[in-house]
């Protein structure tokens, strides 16, 4: 990838990571248009670390609140136990575990050649899920009403983002909407769950770099890597802002139609581009 392609790749990866559309689907499309068969593991690692930084900065208030709630429970001040922040933290930890485990199983035990035909299929599935969610009334459940089953379900559905075309943010938002979770709570939780997800992706990138095939796929330049990281960080932060702004509209039908468009475009590229 040259510096321009690296910048485009980073911006698109960052912007789509925190929106209800699949970042992996866009990456696969870009790689096809750039004439590449596989991603550069070093570039992906740099982008995932940049995105991790953007979500840590973008969600710093929520993270600080959770930390204070956890410290309050540990100190047991004023006899407070199981406060809302500690319950929220428990939900997130319970959801992060299946998110990581199911993702690893999907990647390792279900070998799928991620050509654009698969991207088109999974983007269509994502579009259907988002469309069904858009036709469901929003609930008011908060962390006090969430069960262990809800945590496992949210994490497992988010792990389906291992399949290029299915959005982690979109799928988790959809399933929480179907479970009657308060919209603002759901939005905050999917962003916080991006932290363990991005850590896992960075770990997978490191493992890929340690293999011979991973090292052979390093084909970028330092300026390209630097621009990819900068573009991903800025676009990721912008994506978080756009997601929060769009959530006020309480409608995911636009994302559903967009995912459908990605599906059709992927199918078009699969049939026409050699």
MARTOR-480415 format. One record per residue: z negated, x negated, y negated of N, C-alpha, C, O in turn; residue in one letter; residue number from 1. Coordinates in steps of 0.02 Angstrom, whole numbers, padded with zeros to 5 digits. Layout:
// MARTOR-480415
    n.zz    n.xx    n.yy   ca.zz   ca.xx   ca.yy    c.zz    c.xx    c.yy    o.zz    o.xx    o.yy  residu  num
       Z       X       Y       Z       X       Y       Z       X       Y       Z       X       Y       a  NUM
...
This chain:
// MARTOR-480415
    n.zz    n.xx    n.yy   ca.zz   ca.xx   ca.yy    c.zz    c.xx    c.yy    o.zz    o.xx    o.yy  residu  num
   00000  -00042   00059   00000   00000   00000   00000  -00044  -00062  -00039  -00091  -00067       x    1
   00044  -00029  -00109   00041  -00065  -00173  -00012  -00034  -00218  -00045   00015  -00199       x    2
  -00019  -00062  -00278  -00074  -00039  -00321  -00066   00033  -00342  -00116   00069  -00348       x    3
  -00004   00056  -00354   00007   00126  -00374  -00008   00173  -00317  -00041   00225  -00327       x    4
   00015   00156  -00258   00001   00198  -00200  -00074   00200  -00185  -00101   00252  -00167       x    5
  -00107   00142  -00194  -00179   00140  -00183  -00217   00183  -00233  -00266   00216  -00215       x    6
  -00194   00184  -00296  -00226   00226  -00346  -00216   00300  -00330  -00264   00339  -00334       x    7
  -00155   00319  -00312  -00141   00388  -00294  -00182   00409  -00233  -00211   00463  -00232       x    8
  -00184   00365  -00184  -00221   00379  -00122  -00296   00390  -00137  -00327   00435  -00110       x    9
  -00323   00347  -00181  -00394   00354  -00198  -00409   00417  -00238  -00458   00451  -00224       x   10
  -00366   00433  -00286  -00377   00493  -00327  -00373   00556  -00285  -00416   00600  -00290       x   11
  -00322   00561  -00244  -00313   00620  -00201  -00371   00626  -00151  -00396   00681  -00140       x   12
  -00391   00570  -00122  -00447   00570  -00074  -00511   00593  -00108  -00549   00633  -00079       x   13
  -00524   00568  -00168  -00585   00587  -00203  -00585   00659  -00226  -00636   00693  -00219       x   14
  -00530   00683  -00251  -00527   00751  -00277  -00533   00803  -00222  -00565   00854  -00231       x   15
  -00502   00789  -00164  -00502   00838  -00109  -00564   00834  -00066  -00577   00879  -00026       x   16
  -00603   00780  -00072  -00663   00772  -00030  -00715   00825  -00043  -00748   00848   00003       x   17
  -00722   00845  -00106  -00775   00891  -00125  -00749   00961  -00144  -00785   01000  -00175       x   18
  -00687   00975  -00127  -00659   01041  -00137  -00648   01073  -00068  -00645   01038  -00018       x   19
  -00641   01140  -00065  -00633   01173   00001  -00563   01163   00031  -00535   01209   00060       x   20
  -00537   01103   00026  -00473   01085   00055  -00481   01018   00090  -00521   00976   00068       x   21
  -00443   01007   00142  -00453   00949   00184  -00429   00884   00152  -00370   00878   00134       x   22
  -00474   00837   00143  -00454   00772   00116  -00412   00733   00167  -00365   00698   00149       x   23
  -00430   00739   00231  -00392   00704   00283  -00321   00729   00288  -00275   00689   00301       x   24
  -00310   00793   00278  -00242   00820   00280  -00200   00789   00224  -00143   00770   00235       x   25
  -00229   00785   00165  -00193   00754   00109  -00180   00680   00121  -00128   00654   00102       x   26
  -00228   00646   00151  -00219   00576   00166  -00162   00566   00216  -00121   00521   00209       x   27
  -00160   00608   00267  -00106   00603   00317  -00038   00615   00285   00011   00582   00301       x   28
  -00035   00664   00240   00028   00679   00206   00050   00619   00163   00108   00600   00164       x   29
   00002   00590   00126   00018   00533   00084   00042   00473   00126   00090   00439   00108       x   30
   00007   00460   00181   00027   00405   00224   00098   00414   00249   00137   00367   00253       x   31
   00115   00476   00267   00183   00490   00290   00233   00478   00234   00287   00450   00246       x   32
   00217   00499   00173   00262   00490   00117   00267   00417   00096   00318   00396   00069       x   33
   00214   00378   00110   00215   00306   00094   00248   00266   00149   00256   00205   00143       x   34
   00266   00299   00204   00298   00264   00259   00249   00226   00303   00268   00176   00334       x   35
   00186   00249   00307   00135   00215   00347   00116   00260   00405   00113   00321   00399       x   36
   00102   00229   00463   00084   00266   00523   00009   00276   00530  -00013   00323   00562       x   37
  -00030   00230   00501  -00103   00232   00509  -00136   00211   00444  -00107   00173   00405       x   38
  -00197   00235   00432  -00233   00216   00371  -00258   00145   00374  -00267   00117   00429       x   39
  -00269   00116   00317  -00298   00049   00311  -00374   00058   00315  -00404   00088   00270       x   40
  -00407   00032   00368  -00480   00044   00375  -00521   00015   00319  -00572   00044   00301       x   41
  -00500  -00041   00290  -00538  -00070   00235  -00532  -00026   00173  -00581  -00016   00137       x   42
  -00473   00001   00162  -00464   00045   00104  -00504   00110   00113  -00534   00135   00065       x   43
  -00504   00137   00174  -00544   00197   00187  -00618   00183   00177  -00654   00226   00151       x   44
  -00641   00125   00199  -00712   00107   00190  -00730   00104   00117  -00781   00131   00096       x   45
  -00688   00072   00077  -00701   00067   00005  -00702   00135  -00027  -00744   00149  -00070       x   46
  -00656   00178  -00008  -00652   00246  -00036  -00714   00286  -00016  -00742   00321  -00058       x   47
  -00734   00282   00047  -00793   00320   00069  -00856   00297   00034  -00900   00338   00018       x   48
  -00863   00232   00021  -00921   00207  -00016  -00919   00230  -00088  -00971   00246  -00117       x   49
  -00859   00232  -00118  -00852   00257  -00187  -00870   00331  -00190  -00903   00353  -00238       x   50
  -00849   00369  -00141  -00865   00441  -00139  -00940   00452  -00128  -00969   00498  -00155       x   51
  -00970   00409  -00087  -01042   00413  -00077  -01079   00402  -00143  -01127   00437  -00159       x   52
  -01056   00353  -00182  -01086   00340  -00247  -01078   00400  -00294  -01123   00417  -00331       x   53
  -01019   00432  -00292  -01006   00489  -00336  -01050   00548  -00320  -01074   00583  -00365       x   54
  -01062   00561  -00255  -01104   00619  -00237  -01178   00603  -00250  -01216   00649  -00266       x   55
  -01198   00540  -00242  -01267   00522  -00257  -01281   00531  -00332  -01335   00553  -00351       x   56
  -01232   00513  -00374  -01240   00522  -00446  -01234   00596  -00465  -01273   00622  -00505       x   57
  -01184   00630  -00436  -01172   00700  -00453  -01228   00746  -00430  -01238   00798  -00461       x   58
  -01265   00728  -00378  -01318   00771  -00351  -01387   00740  -00362  -01434   00756  -00326       x   59
  -01393   00695  -00410  -01456   00658  -00418  -01514   00705  -00435  -01570   00692  -00414       x   60
  -01502   00759  -00472  -01556   00805  -00488  -01583   00839  -00426  -01643   00845  -00416       x   61
  -01537   00862  -00383  -01558   00895  -00321  -01594   00846  -00275  -01643   00865  -00243       x   62
  -01570   00784  -00272  -01602   00734  -00230  -01672   00719  -00255  -01718   00711  -00215       x   63
  -01681   00714  -00320  -01747   00700  -00349  -01795   00758  -00336  -01854   00747  -00322       x   64
  -01770   00820  -00340  -01812   00878  -00326  -01835   00878  -00253  -01893   00893  -00239       x   65
  -01789   00862  -00208  -01808   00860  -00137  -01859   00805  -00124  -01905   00814  -00085       x   66
  -01850   00749  -00157  -01898   00694  -00148  -01967   00713  -00174  -02017   00698  -00142       x   67
  -01968   00745  -00232  -02033   00766  -00259  -02066   00818  -00215  -02127   00817  -00205       x   68
  -02026   00865  -00187  -02054   00915  -00143  -02081   00884  -00079  -02133   00905  -00054       x   69
  -02046   00835  -00053  -02070   00801   00007  -02135   00763  -00007  -02181   00764   00034       x   70
  -02139   00730  -00064  -02199   00693  -00082  -02258   00741  -00093  -02315   00726  -00076       x   71
  -02242   00799  -00121  -02294   00849  -00133  -02324   00874  -00068  -02384   00883  -00062       x   72
  -02281   00885  -00019  -02305   00908   00045  -02346   00854   00081  -02398   00868   00112       x   73
  -02323   00792   00075  -02359   00737   00108  -02428   00728   00077  -02477   00716   00112       x   74
  -02432   00735   00011  -02497   00729  -00022  -02539   00791  -00015  -02600   00790  -00026       x   75
  -02505   00847   00003  -02539   00911   00014  -02580   00932  -00047  -02637   00954  -00041       x   76
  -02550   00923  -00105  -02585   00940  -00167  -02593   01016  -00172  -02547   01054  -00158       x   77
  -02651   01036  -00193  -02667   01106  -00204  -02656   01148  -00141  -02642   01208  -00144       x   78
  -02661   01115  -00083  -02654   01151  -00020  -02584   01178  -00007  -02575   01224   00033       x   79
  -02535   01151  -00041  -02466   01176  -00034  -02434   01146   00028  -02430   01085   00034       x   80
  -02412   01188   00074  -02377   01166   00134  -02314   01209   00141  -02313   01267   00122       x   81
  -02261   01178   00168  -02198   01214   00179  -02172   01244   00113  -02150   01301   00112       x   82
  -02174   01205   00059  -02145   01230  -00003  -02069   01234   00004  -02041   01211   00054       x   83
  -02037   01262  -00045  -01965   01275  -00039  -01925   01211  -00031  -01875   01210   00005       x   84
  -01947   01157  -00064  -01910   01095  -00059  -01916   01064   00010  -01868   01037   00037       x   85
  -01975   01068   00040  -01983   01040   00107  -01945   01082   00158  -01918   01054   00206       x   86
  -01942   01148   00149  -01902   01190   00194  -01828   01175   00186  -01791   01174   00235       x   87
  -01807   01162   00125  -01737   01145   00112  -01720   01079   00145  -01667   01071   00175       x   88
  -01765   01031   00139  -01755   00965   00169  -01752   00971   00245  -01712   00937   00277       x   89
  -01794   01014   00274  -01793   01024   00347  -01726   01054   00369  -01698   01034   00420       x   90
  -01701   01102   00330  -01637   01132   00347  -01581   01079   00346  -01539   01077   00390       x   91
  -01582   01037   00294  -01529   00986   00287  -01533   00935   00344  -01481   00915   00370       x   92
  -01593   00915   00363  -01600   00867   00418  -01577   00898   00484  -01544   00865   00524       x   93
  -01594   00961   00495  -01573   00995   00556  -01497   01006   00559  -01468   01007   00613       x   94
  -01466   01013   00500  -01393   01022   00498  -01357   00956   00504  -01302   00953   00531       x   95
  -01387   00902   00478  -01355   00837   00479  -01348   00810   00550  -01300   00776   00566       x   96
  -01397   00826   00593  -01395   00800   00661  -01334   00826   00700  -01296   00785   00726       x   97
  -01322   00892   00705  -01261   00914   00740  -01197   00895   00704  -01146   00885   00735       x   98
  -01201   00889   00638  -01142   00866   00600  -01119   00798   00625  -01059   00787   00635       x   99
  -01166   00752   00634  -01149   00685   00655  -01129   00684   00729  -01079   00653   00747       x  100
  -01169   00716   00771  -01157   00714   00843  -01091   00747   00862  -01051   00718   00899       x  101
  -01079   00807   00837  -01017   00843   00853  -00956   00806   00826  -00904   00806   00858       x  102
  -00963   00776   00767  -00908   00738   00739  -00889   00679   00784  -00830   00668   00798       x  103
  -00940   00643   00808  -00926   00586   00852  -00894   00609   00917  -00847   00577   00941       x  104
  -00919   00664   00945  -00890   00691   01007  -00817   00710   00996  -00774   00696   01038       x  105
  -00804   00743   00939  -00735   00765   00924  -00688   00706   00917  -00631   00709   00939       x  106
  -00712   00652   00886  -00670   00594   00875  -00658   00555   00940  -00603   00532   00953       x  107
  -00712   00547   00980  -00708   00503   01038  -00684   00538   01102  -00648   00508   01142       x  108
  -00702   00601   01111  -00688   00633   01175  -00629   00681   01172  -00607   00706   01224       x  109
  -00604   00695   01113  -00546   00739   01107  -00490   00701   01073  -00477   00710   01014       x  110
  -00456   00657   01111  -00403   00616   01081  -00343   00657   01062  -00306   00682   01106       x  111
  -00332   00665   00999  -00274   00703   00974  -00233   00658   00929  -00260   00624   00885       x  112
  -00168   00657   00940  -00124   00619   00897  -00116   00657   00832  -00084   00710   00830       x  113
  -00145   00631   00779  -00146   00668   00716  -00079   00662   00679  -00077   00636   00623       x  114
  -00027   00687   00709   00035   00691   00672   00032   00753   00628  -00015   00792   00631       x  115
   00084   00762   00589   00082   00817   00540   00086   00886   00572   00069   00936   00540       x  116
   00107   00890   00634   00107   00954   00668   00035   00978   00679   00020   01037   00669       x  117
  -00009   00932   00699  -00080   00950   00707  -00111   00965   00639  -00153   01010   00634       x  118
  -00092   00928   00588  -00117   00942   00521  -00099   01012   00499  -00139   01048   00470       x  119
  -00037   01032   00513  -00014   01100   00496  -00054   01153   00533  -00073   01204   00504       x  120
  -00068   01140   00597  -00105   01189   00637  -00177   01197   00612  -00200   01253   00601       x  121
  -00211   01141   00602  -00281   01144   00580  -00288   01168   00508  -00338   01199   00491       x  122
  -00239   01154   00466  -00239   01181   00398  -00232   01257   00399  -00262   01291   00358       x  123
  -00193   01283   00446  -00186   01355   00453  -00252   01386   00475  -00272   01439   00450       x  124
  -00287   01353   00522  -00353   01378   00544  -00401   01378   00485  -00439   01426   00476       x  125
  -00400   01325   00446  -00444   01321   00387  -00428   01376   00337  -00474   01406   00308       x  126
  -00364   01391   00327  -00344   01444   00281  -00370   01512   00305  -00394   01552   00265       x  127
  -00366   01525   00371  -00390   01589   00398  -00465   01595   00389  -00490   01649   00371       x  128
  -00502   01540   00400  -00575   01542   00392  -00594   01555   00320  -00639   01595   00306       x  129
  -00560   01523   00274  -00574   01533   00203  -00556   01604   00180  -00590   01634   00139       x  130
  -00501   01629   00208  -00480   01697   00189  -00530   01749   00214  -00546   01796   00178       x  131
  -00554   01741   00276  -00605   01787   00302  -00668   01784   00260  -00698   01835   00245       x  132
  -00687   01723   00240  -00746   01715   00199  -00739   01749   00131  -00787   01777   00105       x  133
  -00678   01747   00104  -00667   01777   00038  -00673   01853   00040  -00682   01884  -00013       x  134
  -00668   01882   00098  -00673   01955   00105  -00743   01978   00126  -00754   02036   00142       x  135
  -00790   01931   00125  -00859   01945   00145  -00904   01947   00083  -00899   01904   00039       x  136
  -00948   01996   00081  -00995   02000   00025  -01044   01942   00027  -01065   01920   00081       x  137
  -01062   01917  -00031  -01109   01861  -00036  -01180   01886  -00027  -01198   01939  -00052       x  138
  -01220   01846   00008  -01289   01865   00021  -01338   01831  -00026  -01318   01801  -00076       x  139
  -01402   01836  -00009  -01454   01806  -00051  -01505   01767  -00009  -01562   01757  -00032       x  140
  -01487   01746   00051  -01533   01708   00093  -01544   01638   00064  -01497   01605   00040       x  141
  -01606   01615   00065  -01622   01548   00042  -01652   01508   00099  -01648   01529   00157       x  142
  -01682   01450   00083  -01708   01406   00135  -01763   01439   00176  -01774   01420   00234       x  143
  -01800   01487   00148  -01853   01520   00184  -01827   01566   00239  -01862   01580   00288       x  144
  -01765   01588   00232  -01736   01635   00280  -01690   01601   00330  -01664   01633   00375       x  145
  -01680   01535   00323  -01635   01499   00368  -01670   01479   00432  -01727   01454   00431       x  146
  -01637   01491   00488  -01665   01475   00553  -01636   01410   00580  -01590   01382   00550       x  147
  -01663   01387   00636  -01635   01327   00668  -01564   01339   00691  -01522   01293   00688       x  148
  -01549   01400   00712  -01481   01416   00732  -01432   01409   00673  -01377   01383   00681       x  149
  -01454   01431   00614  -01412   01423   00555  -01397   01350   00540  -01341   01332   00524       x  150
  -01448   01308   00547  -01439   01237   00534  -01389   01206   00582  -01343   01171   00562       x  151
  -01397   01221   00646  -01352   01193   00697  -01281   01219   00686  -01233   01180   00692       x  152
  -01275   01283   00671  -01208   01312   00661  -01173   01280   00601  -01114   01263   00606       x  153
  -01208   01273   00546  -01178   01243   00486  -01157   01171   00499  -01101   01152   00481       x  154
  -01200   01132   00531  -01183   01063   00545  -01125   01056   00593  -01081   01015   00583       x  155
  -01125   01097   00646  -01071   01093   00696  -01004   01113   00666  -00953   01082   00681       x  156
  -01004   01165   00625  -00941   01187   00593  -00916   01133   00545  -00856   01120   00541       x  157
  -00962   01102   00508  -00942   01049   00463  -00911   00990   00499  -00868   00955   00471       x  158
  -00934   00978   00561  -00907   00922   00601  -00835   00934   00621  -00801   00886   00641       x  159
  -00811   00996   00618  -00741   01010   00635  -00693   00976   00587  -00632   00976   00599       x  160
  -00720   00949   00532  -00677   00912   00485  -00650   00848   00518  -00609   00813   00488       x  161
  -00674   00833   00578  -00645   00777   00616  -00571   00790   00631  -00533   00743   00641       x  162
  -00552   00854   00631  -00483   00872   00641  -00448   00877   00573  -00465   00920   00532       x  163
  -00400   00835   00562  -00365   00833   00497  -00334   00901   00482  -00292   00925   00519       x  164
  -00356   00930   00427  -00332   00996   00408  -00389   01044   00396  -00382   01093   00359       x  165
  -00446   01031   00428  -00506   01073   00419  -00553   01039   00369  -00572   00982   00378       x  166
  -00569   01074   00317  -00612   01047   00264  -00685   01054   00282  -00708   01108   00302       x  167
  -00723   01000   00275  -00795   01003   00288  -00829   01049   00238  -00869   01092   00256       x  168
  -00813   01040   00174  -00843   01081   00122  -00823   01154   00131  -00865   01199   00129       x  169
  -00758   01166   00142  -00734   01235   00149  -00762   01270   00210  -00782   01328   00205       x  170
  -00765   01236   00267  -00789   01267   00328  -00864   01283   00324  -00886   01336   00346       x  171
  -00903   01237   00295  -00975   01250   00289  -00989   01305   00238  -01033   01346   00249       x  172
  -00953   01305   00183  -00961   01359   00135  -00944   01427   00166  -00978   01477   00154       x  173
  -00890   01428   00205  -00868   01490   00236  -00920   01517   00285  -00937   01576   00284       x  174
  -00946   01473   00328  -00994   01496   00378  -01060   01517   00346  -01092   01563   00369       x  175
  -01081   01482   00292  -01142   01502   00258  -01132   01568   00222  -01179   01608   00216       x  176
  -01072   01580   00197  -01058   01644   00166  -01062   01700   00218  -01089   01753   00205       x  177
  -01033   01687   00277  -01035   01736   00330  -01106   01749   00355  -01121   01802   00382       x  178
  -01150   01699   00347  -01220   01707   00367  -01263   01734   00311  -01324   01741   00319       x  179
  -01232   01751   00254  -01269   01784   00200  -01310   01738   00157  -01360   01760   00128       x  180
  -01291   01673   00152  -01328   01625   00112  -01311   01634   00038  -01253   01647   00021       x  181
  -01360   01626  -00004  -01349   01628  -00076  -01296   01577  -00096  -01297   01520  -00073       x  182
  -01250   01597  -00139  -01192   01555  -00156  -01213   01488  -00186  -01187   01436  -00167       x  183
  -01260   01489  -00232  -01280   01427  -00265  -01317   01381  -00216  -01309   01320  -00218       x  184
  -01357   01410  -00172  -01391   01370  -00121  -01340   01338  -00075  -01345   01278  -00059       x  185
  -01291   01377  -00052  -01240   01351  -00007  -01202   01293  -00038  -01188   01243  -00006       x  186
  -01185   01301  -00101  -01148   01249  -00136  -01188   01184  -00140  -01161   01130  -00128       x  187
  -01251   01191  -00156  -01294   01131  -00161  -01302   01098  -00093  -01302   01036  -00089       x  188
  -01309   01138  -00041  -01319   01110   00026  -01258   01073   00052  -01265   01020   00083       x  189
  -01199   01101   00042  -01139   01067   00068  -01128   01000   00033  -01103   00953   00063       x  190
  -01145   00997  -00031  -01139   00933  -00067  -01189   00882  -00041  -01172   00824  -00032       x  191
  -01251   00904  -00029  -01301   00858  -00003  -01285   00835   00068  -01299   00778   00086       x  192
  -01254   00879   00107  -01235   00860   00176  -01175   00813   00176  -01159   00783   00227       x  193
  -01143   00806   00118  -01089   00757   00113  -01116   00686   00118  -01079   00640   00137       x  194
  -01180   00676   00102  -01209   00609   00104  -01211   00581   00175  -01185   00527   00186       x  195
  -01241   00617   00224  -01239   00590   00292  -01168   00588   00321  -01152   00545   00361       x  196
  -01126   00635   00300  -01056   00636   00325  -01019   00573   00302  -00983   00542   00341       x  197
  -01027   00555   00239  -00992   00496   00212  -01022   00432   00240  -00986   00383   00251       x  198
  -01087   00431   00253  -01117   00373   00285  -01088   00363   00355  -01075   00307   00376       x  199
  -01079   00419   00391  -01049   00415   00458  -00977   00389   00454  -00957   00347   00494       x  200
  -00938   00415   00407  -00869   00393   00400  -00865   00318   00382  -00822   00283   00407       x  201
  -00911   00295   00339  -00912   00224   00322  -00929   00182   00383  -00901   00128   00393       x  202
  -00975   00206   00424  -00994   00171   00485  -00935   00167   00533  -00923   00115   00564       x  203
  -00897   00222   00540  -00838   00222   00583  -00786   00173   00556  -00753   00139   00595       x  204
  -00778   00170   00490  -00731   00123   00460  -00751   00051   00476  -00708   00009   00490       x  205
  -00815   00036   00474  -00839  -00032   00489  -00824  -00049   00561  -00802  -00105   00576       x  206
  -00836  -00002   00606  -00821  -00014   00677  -00746  -00026   00687  -00726  -00069   00727       x  207
  -00705   00011   00650  -00633   00001   00655  -00613  -00068   00630  -00568  -00100   00658       x  208
  -00646  -00091   00577  -00630  -00157   00549  -00649  -00213   00598  -00618  -00267   00596       x  209
  -00697  -00201   00640  -00720  -00253   00687  -00674  -00260   00747  -00680  -00308   00785       x  210
  -00628  -00213   00755  -00581  -00216   00811  -00518  -00253   00790  -00502  -00258   00730       x  211
  -00481  -00278   00839  -00419  -00314   00825  -00368  -00269   00792  -00334  -00289   00744       x  212
  -00362  -00207   00818  -00313  -00161   00790  -00330  -00143   00718  -00286  -00135   00676       x  213
  -00397  -00137   00704  -00417  -00121   00636  -00400  -00175   00587  -00376  -00162   00532       x  214
  -00412  -00238   00608  -00396  -00295   00563  -00321  -00301   00552  -00299  -00321   00498       x  215
  -00282  -00283   00602  -00210  -00289   00595  -00181  -00237   00548  -00125  -00245   00524       x  216
  -00219  -00183   00536  -00195  -00129   00492  -00213  -00141   00419  -00194  -00100   00377       x  217
  -00249  -00194   00404  -00266  -00209   00334  -00203  -00234   00299  -00179  -00289   00313       x  218
  -00177  -00194   00255  -00112  -00211   00224  -00112  -00202   00149  -00059  -00201   00118       x  219
  -00171  -00194   00119  -00174  -00184   00047  -00187  -00249   00010  -00191  -00302   00040       x  220
  -00193  -00243  -00055  -00209  -00301  -00098  -00272  -00285  -00136  -00293  -00228  -00141       x  221
  -00303  -00338  -00163  -00366  -00328  -00199  -00360  -00279  -00257  -00402  -00235  -00264       x  222
  -00307  -00284  -00300  -00300  -00234  -00354  -00293  -00163  -00326  -00319  -00115  -00355       x  223
  -00256  -00157  -00271  -00248  -00091  -00241  -00313  -00062  -00216  -00327  -00003  -00226       x  224
  -00354  -00104  -00184  -00419  -00081  -00160  -00465  -00062  -00218  -00500  -00012  -00216       x  225
  -00463  -00103  -00270  -00505  -00090  -00329  -00486  -00024  -00363  -00529   00015  -00382       x  226
  -00420  -00013  -00370  -00397   00049  -00401  -00411   00109  -00357  -00427   00163  -00382       x  227
  -00407   00100  -00291  -00423   00155  -00245  -00496   00176  -00253  -00512   00235  -00256       x  228
  -00541   00125  -00258  -00611   00140  -00265  -00626   00175  -00332  -00663   00224  -00334       x  229
  -00597   00149  -00385  -00608   00179  -00452  -00581   00250  -00454  -00614   00295  -00480       x  230
  -00520   00259  -00428  -00490   00326  -00428  -00530   00374  -00386  -00539   00432  -00406       x  231
  -00555   00352  -00328  -00595   00395  -00284  -00660   00415  -00317  -00681   00473  -00312       x  232
  -00693   00368  -00349  -00758   00382  -00381  -00750   00433  -00437  -00786   00483  -00440       x  233
  -00702   00421  -00482  -00692   00466  -00539  -00669   00534  -00516  -00694   00586  -00538       x  234
  -00620   00535  -00469  -00594   00598  -00444  -00647   00635  -00404  -00650   00697  -00405       x  235
  -00689   00598  -00366  -00742   00630  -00328  -00792   00664  -00374  -00813   00721  -00360       x  236
  -00811   00630  -00427  -00857   00660  -00475  -00826   00722  -00507  -00860   00772  -00518       x  237
  -00761   00718  -00523  -00726   00775  -00551  -00722   00832  -00501  -00727   00890  -00519       x  238
  -00713   00814  -00436  -00709   00865  -00384  -00774   00904  -00378  -00774   00964  -00367       x  239
  -00831   00869  -00384  -00896   00902  -00381  -00903   00951  -00440  -00927   01007  -00431       x  240
  -00881   00929  -00499  -00884   00973  -00558  -00839   01034  -00548  -00859   01090  -00564       x  241
  -00778   01024  -00522  -00732   01079  -00511  -00758   01128  -00459  -00750   01188  -00465       x  242
  -00790   01101  -00407  -00818   01144  -00354  -00873   01188  -00383  -00876   01248  -00367       x  243
  -00916   01160  -00424  -00969   01199  -00454  -00941   01251  -00502  -00967   01307  -00506       x  244
  -00889   01233  -00538  -00859   01281  -00585  -00825   01338  -00548  -00830   01396  -00568       x  245
  -00789   01321  -00494  -00753   01371  -00456  -00800   01418  -00419  -00783   01476  -00406       x  246
  -00860   01393  -00400  -00907   01434  -00362  -00931   01494  -00403  -00952   01544  -00375       x  247
  -00929   01487  -00469  -00950   01543  -00512  -00904   01603  -00504  -00925   01659  -00519       x  248
  -00842   01592  -00481  -00795   01647  -00473  -00807   01686  -00408  -00780   01741  -00399       x  249
  -00847   01657  -00362  -00864   01690  -00299  -00802   01713  -00261  -00801   01769  -00234       x  250
  -00752   01671  -00258  -00690   01689  -00223  -00658   01626  -00194  -00641   01579  -00231       x  251
  -00649   01625  -00128  -00618   01568  -00095  -00546   01583  -00075  -00515   01543  -00039       x  252
  -00518   01639  -00097  -00450   01657  -00077  -00399   01606  -00104  -00349   01593  -00071       x  253
  -00413   01578  -00164  -00367   01529  -00191  -00363   01467  -00147  -00309   01440  -00136       x  254
  -00421   01445  -00122  -00422   01388  -00076  -00387   01405  -00010  -00356   01362   00021       x  255
  -00393   01468   00011  -00360   01489   00073  -00285   01485   00066  -00250   01461   00111       x  256
  -00259   01510   00010  -00186   01507  -00001  -00163   01435  -00009  -00107   01417   00012       x  257
  -00205   01393  -00039  -00187   01323  -00047  -00183   01289   00022  -00136   01253   00036       x  258
  -00233   01302   00065  -00232   01274   00132  -00171   01298   00171  -00142   01260   00210       x  259
  -00151   01360   00160  -00090   01385   00192  -00029   01347   00167   00016   01331   00206       x  260
  -00028   01332   00102   00027   01292   00075   00028   01222   00105   00082   01195   00118       x  261
  -00031   01192   00114  -00035   01126   00146  -00008   01129   00217   00027   01083   00239       x  262
  -00024   01182   00251   00000   01191   00320   00076   01195   00322   00108   01162   00363       x  263
   00105   01234   00278   00178   01242   00277   00212   01177   00255   00265   01159   00282       x  264
   00183   01142   00206   00212   01079   00183   00208   01026   00238   00255   00987   00246       x  265
   00153   01024   00274   00145   00976   00329   00197   00989   00383   00226   00942   00410       x  266
   00208   01053   00398   00258   01071   00447   00328   01051   00424   00369   01028   00463       x  267
   00341   01060   00359   00406   01041   00331   00417   00965   00337   00471   00943   00357       x  268
   00366   00926   00320   00372   00853   00325   00380   00832   00399   00418   00786   00414       x  269
   00346   00865   00443   00350   00848   00514   00421   00860   00540   00446   00822   00582       x  270
   00454   00912   00515   00520   00929   00540   00577   00891   00505   00632   00885   00532       x  271
   00563   00865   00445   00617   00835   00406   00612   00760   00396   00663   00726   00390       x  272
   00550   00733   00392   00541   00662   00378   00536   00624   00443   00496   00642   00487       x  273
   00576   00572   00450   00576   00531   00511   00516   00483   00510   00507   00444   00557       x  274
